[in-house]
Amino acid sequence: CSSLVDLNSVKTIATGDDVSYEQLLDASAVADEINLSHEQTHQLTQLHIAKQQISYRLGVYDTLEAVGVNARAAAESAVAACASQSRGSRCYICQYTGEEQPGLVRGCRCRQDFGFAHINCHAVHARLAMRVNDLPANDVFARFHHCTLCSSPFRGGFALAMAWEYWQLFESKPRSDRHRCGALLHLGFTLLITGDKEARPILKEARLVLGAHFPGSPDDVTCRLLQMQEFKKSGSIDYDMCRARLNRELSVRNTHWEYEWNKFWQRTLVYHLTPLDQEASFSAPPFPKFY
């Protein structure tokens, strides 16, 4: 009877949305101590599934910890790369020069002395923008990934640093929180663009959460498109299954999602694929039919 009670507790934590890292560790320890007889086949199966879920979620936490280390290193590299360009410039947010407050960086398409700022200033600026009620809904989080001066997405190490700041803002929210899902997807996309090896597990987690709680949303479709591109590059057998499933879901609302694809391409992807010394083209590739 005690083993069954412990099993129910472990299952609850393994599938819970508002569960901390420490709770998962405790549940993992409890699961290892549960003793079930071979006759309890159904319970053994449930215990095995719960252990796999807990192991996966602990792995996500470990991956995010590694991403945090990479993001801090990327921020330092971005500052070092801009050191010669930012000499004599001022942060356009706090108005301190690089000599008065070191750490100026620019990760957008601004030119000359425009666009330099401290990463902390950008993060505070973006957080304050969230409290302004008269901002359009699409612009509430835009300052975490777009420059307010030239309107281009952030790039390189600076983009990863700001994506990490965006994620930390909602990291403590429940797993099913809408804004947390969006921040996780943006972090995974930024990792994919910068070529970080941690992109795949982060996008997988975003896909699982979005598919479970927000199926068919623009973020869900975008996440699956990114995953399918990865599957196609690697020759994974999951590509055909994802293609058929997504095609069935989009067959009725094809026009709507074609609009979402064009918006996604124009506002984000095209800038990352265009060299800084060239103008960005807004001609999106055809919406993938995946037939």
N, C-alpha and C positions, 0 to 999 in steps of 0.2 A: 504493500500500500504506500509506503514511504517513497519507493522508487517511482511509482506512478505519479505521485504529487510532484516530485522533483522533475520528472519528465514534462509534466504540464507547465511547470515554471520555466524550464529551459525552452520549450516551444514558444511560450509567450514572449520571452526576451529575444529569441532568434528572429521572430517575425515582427517585433514591435517597431514603431516609427520613432518614438522618443526614447531611445536607449543610448546610454553613454558607453564609452570604451571600457570603463571599469566594470559595468554591469555585464558586458559581453565576456570579459575575462573571467568574472565570477561564474557565469553560466557555463563557460567552457570547462572550468574546474569541476563544477557540479556534474556536468554531463559525463566526464571521465570516471566519476565514482558511482554512477548508476549501474546497478546490477540487475539484469533481466535474464530470465531463463530462455532457452532456445525455443520453448513452446510459445512464448509471447512474440510471435513473428511480426504482428502489426506494430507493436510497441517498439520492437527493435528497428523496424524500418523508419518509424517516426524519429527515433533517437538518432539514427544515421543521418537523416535529412537535416535535423536540427543542428547537428555537429557541422555539417557542410555549410549551412547558412551562417553559423557563428564564425567559422573559419574564414569564409569569404568576406564577411563584414569586418573582421579584424584585419584582414589583408587590405581592405580599402583604407582603413585608418592608417596602416603602415605606409601605404602608397602616398596618401595625402601628407604624411609627415615628411616623406622624401621630396615631394613636390615643394613643400615649404622651404626646405633647405635649398633646392634648385632655384626657387624664386628669389630668395635672398642673395644667392650668388649671382643670378642674372641681373638683379638690381645694381649690385656693386660693379659688375662688368659694364653695364650701360652707363653708369656715372663715369667710370674710367674712360670709356670710349668717347664721351662728350667733353672731357676735361679741356682739351685744346680749343674746341669750338665755343665753349661757354665762358671762356676767360673774359672778364669785363662785363658779362651779361647779368641781368637781374631776373630773379624769379617773378613771373608776372602775377603771382598770387600774393606772396608775402612781401615782395619788393626788396628782399635782401639780395646782395650780390653773392657770387660764388666765393669771394674772398671772405665776406662777413659770415656766411653760412654755407659751408661746403656741401656738395652733393647735387648740384644742378644737372639736369638731364633733359634730353628732348627725344621723344620717340614717335614723332608724327611727321607731317609733310611741311611744317612751318619752315620758313627761310630766314636768313640773316640773324638778327638778334631776337626774333620772336619765338615763342613756344617753350622757352627754357623754364623749368620749375623743379622744385624738390618733390620727390615721390611722396613724402608725408603730406606736403601741401596739396598735392593732387588728391590724395586719399581723403583728407579732411574736407576739401572742396566738394568732392563727390558725395560724401556723407551729408554735408549741409544741404546739397541740392535735393536730397531725398525728402527734406522737411518742408520744402517750398511747395505749397498746395497748388499754385497756379501753373506749374510745369505740366506739359502734356504727358500722358501716360508713357509714351515711348521714350521720353527724355529723362525719366526719373533716374534710371541707372546708366544713362548714356555716358556720363562723365567718368565712369570706371573704364570705358574702353574706347572713347572717342575724344579727340581734342576739341575744346570749346572755341578755339580760334580758327583752325582750318577745317574742322569737322571730319578729319580723316581718322580712321582707327589707329590706335597705338600699335607699335611694331616692336619686334625683337624682345630683348630682355626687359624693356620697360613695359611692354604689353603683358608679359608674364607676371611682373611684379604687381601691376594694377589688377590683373585677374585674381591674383592671390589675395589682395586687399578686399576685393569684391566678395570672394568666397568666405573670408574670415568674418565678414559682416553677418553672414547667415549660417555659419558653421554650427552654431549651438541650437539652431531651430530644429524641429522635428524633421525626420527624413522625408515626410510627405509635404513639407512646406513648399508652396509654389515658387517663392523667391529663392529658396535654397536650391531647388532643382535647376532654376535658370542660371544661378551662379556656378553650379557644378558643371553644367553644360558649357558655359562660357570658358571655364577653366580648362575643360577637356579640349575644346576647340583651339584655345590658345596654345596648349601643349602640342597639339597636332601640327599647327602652323609652324611652331618653333622647332619641330623635330624632336621633341622630348619623348623618350621611350615610355614614360608613364601615361601617355595620352590614351592608349587603348583601355587599360583598366578603369580610368576615370570616365571615359565615354560609355563603357559598359555599365558602370553603376548609374550614370545619368539615364541611360536607355531603360534600365530595369525600373527605376523609380518613376520616370515619366510614363512608361508603358503601363505601370500598375495604377498610377493615380491620375494621370492626365493623358490618356490615350487619344490620339488623333489631334493633339494640340500642335501648333506650329513648331514649338520646341521639340516635341516628340518626333515629328517628321524630319526636322533638320538633323536631329541626332541620328536617326536611322539612315539618312542619306550619307552622313559622314562615315558611319560604320560600314555601310555597303561599299563605299569607295575603298575602305581599308580591306574588306573581305575580297574585293575584286583584285586588288593589287597583290594580295598574298595567295590568291587562288583557293581561298577557303570554301568548303562545301556549304557553309552557312549562307553564302551569297545568294544562291538560287532560292533557298527557303525565305530569306528576308525579302528578296525581290518579288516573289509571288504574293506574300502577305501584304506588302506595302501597295502593290499594284491593285489588289482587291479593295483595299480601303480607300484608295484614291480614285477609283474608277468612276464613282458618282460625283465627286467634288473636284474634278481635275482642274477646272479653271481657277478655283480658289487657291489650290496649292501651287499652281503655276505662278500665281501672283506672289505667294509667300517665297517661292524659290527665287524669283527675280529680285525681290526685296532683300533676301538674305545675301544674294550674290553682290548686288550693288552696294549695300551698306557695309559689308564686311570682307568677303573673300577676295574681291577684285583688288582691293588695296594691298593685301598681303602678297598677291602674285605679281604686282606691278613694281618694277624698280623705282627707287626714290627719284631718279633723274628723269623719269618719264611720266606723262600724264595718264591718269587712270581712265580706262575705257568702261563705259557703263553698258556695253552690249553683253548681256548675260548669255551663256550657252543655253541651248534648248533644255527645257525641263525634262529630266530623265523619265522616260516612260517605263523602262525596265520590263519590256515585253520579251 
